[in-house]
Amino acid sequence: MKFEELLQIVRNEPVFSTGILLAGDTTAENARAQLSRWVREGRVISLRRGCYTLAEPYTDALPHPFLVANAMELGSYVSCQTALAWYGLVPETFGAVTSVTPGRPSVVRNELGTFIYRHMRRELQSGYRRETLPGGRKARVASPEKALLDLIYLEPGGYSPEYLEELRLQNTDILSLDALEELTAMWDRPRMGRALENLRPYLSGRRGGT
């Protein structure tokens, strides 16, 4: 396959895999060799083994980090601090993109950033939705309530009043108590029940911003 042919196939795809080359008359070995050559030439960016994106100027814009995070770990969704910042629930923005996955935890670093994957059991993989990103594409992102509960569950002591205070929660009017109660029940863990109780003052507006 010539590079011009690759452009025809993936120009509108933010991220693509090695398999896209196998649709033509080539072997897996040749496909990997072609991609390696295009990466060395600066035409293609390697995101993770088998996962690529076009480099500028061969694409109109580099893909949004949330799309990259979704594509590099199938079945994952953006959550925890990254999603909380996306919804404006915490004042900080974070350099790394954190996702939750049923697979093994990992950290991936490439030209587009740092991507953290935190493991959570498959039966807890719910509470996310497809958020529209700048440019109109959609990515899997935890709901505000699930992002907060994922973080509380995954962080040591995350359920404690002290940890919640450190988060400096704001804009908590977007959080639904009903959704928090429903999601908390999935874990069936006493500490998640305690976390919900510790969150109630923030939801009532007595603490934590508007």
ChimeraX attribute file (.defattr): number of C-alpha atoms within 10 A of each C-alpha:
attribute: neighborCount
match mode: 1-to-1
recipient: residues
	/A:1	14
	/A:2	7
	/A:3	13
	/A:4	9
	/A:5	12
	/A:6	13
	/A:7	14
	/A:8	9
	/A:9	13
	/A:10	16
	/A:11	17
	/A:12	11
	/A:13	12
	/A:14	19
	/A:15	22
	/A:16	20
	/A:17	18
	/A:18	16
	/A:19	13
	/A:20	12
	/A:21	21
	/A:22	16
	/A:23	10
	/A:24	11
	/A:25	9
	/A:26	11
	/A:27	12
	/A:28	12
	/A:29	9
	/A:30	14
	/A:31	19
	/A:32	16
	/A:33	12
	/A:34	16
	/A:35	20
	/A:36	15
	/A:37	13
	/A:38	17
	/A:39	17
	/A:40	11
	/A:41	10
	/A:42	14
	/A:43	18
	/A:44	20
	/A:45	23
	/A:46	23
	/A:47	22
	/A:48	15
	/A:49	9
	/A:50	13
	/A:51	17
	/A:52	21
	/A:53	24
	/A:54	27
	/A:55	18
	/A:56	13
	/A:57	10
	/A:58	13
	/A:59	18
	/A:60	12
	/A:61	12
	/A:62	17
	/A:63	18
	/A:64	17
	/A:65	18
	/A:66	22
	/A:67	19
	/A:68	24
	/A:69	25
	/A:70	20
	/A:71	21
	/A:72	20
	/A:73	20
	/A:74	11
	/A:75	14
	/A:76	25
	/A:77	30
	/A:78	30
	/A:79	29
	/A:80	27
	/A:81	23
	/A:82	23
	/A:83	28
	/A:84	26
	/A:85	17
	/A:86	17
	/A:87	16
	/A:88	17
	/A:89	24
	/A:90	21
	/A:91	14
	/A:92	14
	/A:93	14
	/A:94	12
	/A:95	10
	/A:96	16
	/A:97	23
	/A:98	23
	/A:99	28
	/A:100	29
	/A:101	25
	/A:102	19
	/A:103	16
	/A:104	11
	/A:105	13
	/A:106	12
	/A:107	12
	/A:108	15
	/A:109	12
	/A:110	11
	/A:111	8
	/A:112	15
	/A:113	14
	/A:114	15
	/A:115	22
	/A:116	18
	/A:117	23
	/A:118	20
	/A:119	17
	/A:120	18
	/A:121	10
	/A:122	11
	/A:123	9
	/A:124	15
	/A:125	18
	/A:126	13
	/A:127	17
	/A:128	19
	/A:129	14
	/A:130	13
	/A:131	15
	/A:132	12
	/A:133	13
	/A:134	8
	/A:135	9
	/A:136	8
	/A:137	13
	/A:138	15
	/A:139	22
	/A:140	20
	/A:141	27
	/A:142	28
	/A:143	22
	/A:144	25
	/A:145	25
	/A:146	25
	/A:147	26
	/A:148	22
	/A:149	24
	/A:150	24
	/A:151	19
	/A:152	21
	/A:153	20
	/A:154	15
	/A:155	12
	/A:156	10
	/A:157	14
	/A:158	21
	/A:159	23
	/A:160	17
	/A:161	14
	/A:162	11
	/A:163	14
	/A:164	19
	/A:165	14
	/A:166	10
	/A:167	16
	/A:168	14
	/A:169	20
	/A:170	20
	/A:171	17
	/A:172	22
	/A:173	14
	/A:174	14
	/A:175	17
	/A:176	13
	/A:177	16
	/A:178	10
	/A:179	14
	/A:180	17
	/A:181	14
	/A:182	13
	/A:183	19
	/A:184	23
	/A:185	12
	/A:186	12
	/A:187	15
	/A:188	10
	/A:189	11
	/A:190	10
	/A:191	17
	/A:192	22
	/A:193	16
	/A:194	14
	/A:195	20
	/A:196	17
	/A:197	14
	/A:198	17
	/A:199	22
	/A:200	13
	/A:201	12
	/A:202	21
	/A:203	20
	/A:204	12
	/A:205	14
	/A:206	10
	/A:207	16
	/A:208	20
	/A:209	15
	/A:210	14
